[in-house]
Each structure stands twice: as structure tokens, then as C-alpha cells.
Amino acid sequence: MIQIRKFVLVILIAALILLGCIGGFFACMYMEDSGGMVRISRSDYDGLVDIARKYAKAESLKDYIGERFYQPVPEEDLTEGMYYGMFEALDDRYSAYMNSSEYEQLTISTTGDYSGVGITMSVTEDGRFVYAAALTEDAPAWDSGIMVGDIIWKVDGVEYSGSQLDICAANVRGEAGTQVVLTIVRGDQILDFTLTRARILSKTVSSRMLDGGIGYISISNFENPTYDDFMKALKEIEGQGARGLVIDLRDNGGGLVTSCIKVADELMDKGTVVYTEDRNGNRDYYTTEDGRTKLPYVILINGYTASASEIMAAGIQDNGEGLIVGSKSYGKGIIQEVKALADGSAVKLTIMQYFSPSGSVIHKVGITPDYVVDLTEDCYDEQGWLVDDRQLDKAVDLLKKMK
């Protein structure tokens, strides 16, 4: 046991309270009042001093900025900046701190009903930029001429990097009827688009019949309504006597894994779609039951097929349930936990990695199709629209040859 003066202990404890580090400490601390001195164990004292020392530099820097910066800075901005910086230090573009407004926008984005411009955003492979991974048909971004693959460089004049994906998306969204200016980088062009936000009811599933009795279902993202919309489209195509089915996951940036697994359950008999593994080797398996569609099908993927859509493609490929056609997928095979904090803010942290049923790594590797068919520049017209869809043609050709 050691003795320290009461006022020193009070200072240490006050510092810990300010830093939010005091929880549970008193439960194991032994205190004895002795003439202005407080007696605590050596281990508790060392713990207090270590915590205070650890955060003393941050506190002194915050004080220095507050006293010397040429303009006043709200203390809460500096404190919040430390939270952002802590997650940026992880060098993981998928982990982030979110203030209450950003967290609210993230929650809204998964419902399929929000106000914005209709862009599903993702991060470029090198992690540097935010880009348009998918567009909602007939939404403001679609109508303006923004294209899949465009780099979203600025929002209302403010630059955003890949590590700020959630913040960028939150600032693109906003009240219907208000305007937002997006600065887009497309090749060597820099283009400004002034868009009027609108209520977006995302339609993640579209379908039609192709020539030769082949059904076609496109899934642009996995959101809450996706499974029900997929089932409606599948039943309509089966009811029309289709002989095969193309499921288009190109430009699908992912979304809700729960929705993805429900769709996979309609395409696979009993089996494992994917499993996750954390830092301690603990695994969780995502499985399906018997009762898949009787239609033979082909999955289309490309370099913008990511996350949940890659999971589904990997499970189907490893289980031999369907063929994969297109180009190698993006390669995002990690899972984030979103933890809401008491003040309304939240943190998003990468906690697990996905593996295909055979144990193959998905993250930074991607899914290689059974039939690699790349689209070249001559497949697009001058406006950038796809006019020669060789990947879809290959899928249809394979289905027509199946009995």
C-alpha cells in the first residue's frame, strides 16, 4: 500500500472522469483516510498514473491549440477530432467514428427510404476515394448523368477521402427539395453537378424476360425490402415458364448480410454460404436450407461487385449451385460492428473476416468467375452507356445449352 495526498488523488480521478476512464475503478480500490492522506494499493496507484500519463499529452495539445490557434476553436470540436483520429490511425477505411448526425444517416440508408440523390457509394480499391458504386434509376443522380464509377471528390466544395465514406454519404443526403453540389472526377475530367435532393425509395430489384425464355433479375444492393422484391420477381419469372435465370450482381456494393443470405437461401439447397472468423479464431456460419428454385441460373459479377454480393457469389460457386460469369469482383470480405454510444454517436469497427465455404479468403482477393468475360471500351457508346453486354450474352448462351 502507498499513501498519496487527497488533492492529488482528486486531480487524478477528475482527469479520469473527464476522459471517461473511471468506470469500475473504485470497485477494486482500497482507500483509507489518514490525516489528509489516502491509502490505496500500489497496483491501483500505478493504474491511475499510467492512465493519466497516457492521456496527458492529448490534453496538453488540446490546451495549446485552445490558447494559441489564431482563431477560437470550440473545445467539443477538438475532443471529437480525437475520436475521429483514433479510428483513422487503424488504417482501415471501413472503421470509423460517427457523430450523432452521421449515425442517424447511416441508419436511414439501410431502410431503402430516405432523401438524397440516389447514389450507392463505396471506396476505390486503393482506399483513396469515394465513388458511385450504383445509381437508383430515375433518381436525381441518374437523371443528371452521373455514372457508375465516377469519383465523388467534393460535396458542396468540401473534399472527402475514402476513409470518410460514411461522412461523405451523410452530407450527400439531406432534406428533400434542398440542393447539393457534387464535384465528380471522371477520367481526366472534373465535373460539377448541382442536384436537388428528393425522397428516394430505393428499388434494389428489377426484372424482365429475355429472348429465348431466359429470365433476368438485377439486384443493385441488399436492403430490407430486397428479399421480398426478389421473391416477387422470381415467382413472376417462374410463372412465365422460364427455362433459365440470369441474376445480375454487377455494380452491387453489398448492403445487409441478412438480406443477402435470405436471397441465397432461394438459390441454394442446404449448405454454408459463408463463415466469419474473428481475431481469436471464433467462427460463425451462415447457412441455407433445402428448397432452392428449380431454374438453372448464372450469376453476373464485375469489379464493383462487393461485400454481401461477393459473399453470395462465393457460396454459390463453392457449393456448385450455379455458374459465375463476368470479371473479378472487388474484394471486400470483412464485417463491421456498429456500436451506438450513449450520446447518440457511434463507432463502426472491423471485427471479423469472411471466408468462402472452402476457406478461401475474399478480402482483397475477390471472386474469380467460372467464365471470365471482360467489358472493353468498345462495349460502351460515347455517352458511356453499355451497348454490347458480352457478359450477359455469355450467361444467356450458357443457359440455353443447359438441359
C-alpha positions, 0 to 999 in steps of 0.5 A: 500500500502507498499513501498519496495526498487527497488533492492529488488523488482528486486531480487524478480521478477528475482527469479520469472522469473527464476522459471517461476512464473511471468506470469500475475503478473504485470497485477494486480500490482500497482507500483509507483516510489518514490525516489528509492522506489516502491509502490505496494499493500500489497496483491501483496507484500505478493504474491511475498514473499510467492512465493519466500519463497516457492521456496527458499529452492529448490534453496538453495539445488540446490546451495549446491549440485552445490558447494559441490557434489564431482563431477560437476553436470550440473545445467539443470540436477538438475532443471529437477530432480525437475520436475521429483520429483514433479510428483513422490511425487503424488504417482501415477505411471501413472503421470509423467514428460517427457523430450523432448526425452521421449515425442517424444517416447511416441508419436511414440508408439501410431502410431503402427510404430516405432523401438524397440523390440516389447514389450507392457509394463505396471506396476505390480499391486503393482506399483513396476515394469515394465513388458511385458504386450504383445509381437508383434509376430515375433518381436525381443522380441518374437523371443528371448523368452521373455514372457508375464509377465516377469519383465523388471528390467534393460535396458542396466544395468540401473534399472527402477521402475514402476513409470518410465514406460514411461522412461523405454519404451523410452530407450527400443526403439531406432534406428533400427539395434542398440542393447539393453540389457534387464535384465528380472526377471522371477520367481526366475530367472534373465535373460539377453537378448541382442536384436537388435532393428528393425522397428516394425509395430505393428499388434494389430489384428489377426484372424482365424476360429475355429472348429465348425464355431466359429470365433476368433479375438485377439486384443493385444492393441488399436492403430490407425490402430486397428479399421480398422484391426478389421473391416477387420477381422470381415467382413472376419469372417462374410463372412465365415458364422460364427455362433459365435465370440470369441474376445480375450482381454487377455494380452491387456494393453489398448492403445487409448480410441478412438480406443477402443470405435470405436471397441465397437461401432461394438459390441454394439447397442446404449448405454454408454460404459463408463463415466469419472468423474473428481475431481469436479464431471464433467462427460463425456460419451462415447457412441455407436450407433445402428448397432452392428454385428449380431454374438453372441460373448464372450469376453476373459479377464485375469489379464493383461487385462487393461485400454481401454480393461477393459473399453470395457469389462465393457460396454459390460457386463453392457449393456448385449451385450455379455458374459465375460469369463476368470479371473479378469482383472487388474484394471486400470480405470483412464485417463491421460492428456498429456500436451506438454510444450513449450520446447518440454517436457511434463507432463502426469497427472491423471485427471479423473476416469472411471466408468462402465455404472452402476457406478461401479468403475474399478480402482483397482477393475477390471472386474469380468467375467460372467464365471470365468475360471482360467489358472493353471500351468498345462495349460502351457508346460515347455517352458511356452507356453499355451497348454490347453486354458480352457478359450477359450474352455469355450467361444467356448462351450458357443457359440455353445449352443447359438441359 
